[in-house]
Each structure stands twice: as C-alpha cells, then as structure tokens.
Amino acid sequence: QVQLVESGGGLVQAGGSLSLSCAASGGTFSSYSMGWFRQAPGKERDIVAHISWTGGRTYADSVKGRFTISRDNAKNTIYLQMNSLKPEDTAVYYCAHHRTGPYYLSGGYDYWGQGTQVTVSS
C-alpha cells in the first residue's frame, strides 16, 4: 500500500510560480515511477509530467519549458516546480504512482493523492 500526500497548491497571479510536493509512504519509493496529473472543472484528468524510477522525465506539451518534475528519494518526495503560470493551468493537481502502461494514461496509475488546488488569476 502506498500513501501519497500533495501540498503546495494555492492562488497565484499569471506569470507567477508555485511548487508542489508529493510525499510518499509505504513500499520502496526509489523504485517508483511517478506522475503529476491535473483536472480542471468539467474536463478529464490529464498528464502533466512523469518521472521514472531512473530519473527520466517527460512533460505534456502544454507545460514544457515552464514546469519541472523532480524527485528526492531520501525524502520519499516528488516535486513539481511551476513557473510562468497561466490561467489555463488552473486545476486540481494530483500525484500518482505509475504501475503499468503508457505514462500518459491515468488508468496505469494505482495510487493517487487527494489533490491540491492550483488557481492562476489573470
């Protein structure tokens, strides 16, 4: 069983920055591939970024060059640094454990955090 707890969401003006954290417990974190997803009202939950257990990183086109995913295995934590935020980045952000399948499909993730709200005002 893996427990995931996100933190760091909030309200920020367009062009600003936020950093999200996702603390994991249970299992062997260093062997986990992890992802950040987001879901805006009335929309599907979409991949934002993925980091493999080896440290390889992949990003959605909409956030490339603005967001950075990272991990600290000593702290059992992954991060999402979000810069140059836009109103369209407004959503609930979730971290999740990637179990199987393509990294961009939410169905391949088996453990999810509770989500943290990010609101970007124009």
N, C-alpha and C positions, 0 to 999 in steps of 0.2 A: 504494500500500500504506500502510495506517495501522496503527501500533502503539499499543496502549493499555496502560498500567500503572497498576493501582489500588494505593492504600496507605491506611493509617489504620484498618484494622479492629482488633478486639480484644475483650476481655471487659469488660463494664460492668454495674453494678447497675441494676435497674429504676429509672427516673426520671432516669438519668444521660444524658450526651451523648457523642457521638463525631462526628468529622469525617472524611469520606473524601475522597480526592483521586484524580483520574484524569488522568495526564499523557499527552498525545498527541504522536506524531511522524509525519512524512510528510504530504504534502499541505498544504492551506490550512485551518488549524484554524478561522479566523474564519468560514468558510463552512459549517462543520459544524453540523448539529443532532445533539444527543447525548442519551442516556438512561441512567438508572440502573435496573437490574433487580435482583431478588433471588430466590433459590431456596432454600427450606427442604427438609430431607430428605424425600423421598417426595412432593414437591409440584412443580408446574410453575413455570417461571421467569416471574415477574410484573413488570410495570412498577411502578416506584416513583415516578419523576419524569422529566420531559423538559424540555429547554431548546432552543429553536430557535436558528438562527444569528442571528436578530434579538434574541434575549434573552427571548422569550416563554416562560413557564413553565407546566407542567401537572403535577398531582400525582394519585397514587392517593388515593381517599377515605380509605384507612386511615392515611395519613401527613399529610394536610392539617392545617396548623396546628402540626405538630411538626417536619417536615423542610423544608429549604430547599436548592434546587439553584441553583448559580451558576456563572459561568464567568469566567476571566481570559484573554482572547485573547493578551495579551502573554506569558503563561506557558504557553500551549497546554494549559491545565488546566481541568477542571471539578471542582466540589466538591459534596459532599452533607453539609450540616450536619444532624445528627440529634439532636433534643432530646426530653426526656420519653420515653425509650426504654422499650419494653415487652418482656416475654419473647417475645411473638409476632413481634417484629421480628428475632428470631434467624434468620440465613440467611447464605448466601454472597451478597455484593453484587458486581454486575458493571456496569461502564460499557460503553457500546457506541455505535458510530456509526450514526445513523439515515439510511438511504439512501432508503427509499421507503415509501409506505403509511401507515396509521394509526400514530400514535406508540406505541400500547399493544400492538402486535403484534410479538413478538420476531422474526418472520420478515422484517420490513422492515429489520433491522439487519444490517450485513455485517461489521463488525469488532468484536471483543469483547476485553476484557481477560481476565486469568487469574482474576479474582475475589479478593475479600478477605472473610475470615470475620468476622462480627459476632455476638457471643454476649451476650445480655442475661439476667442471672440474676435470679431473683425474690427 
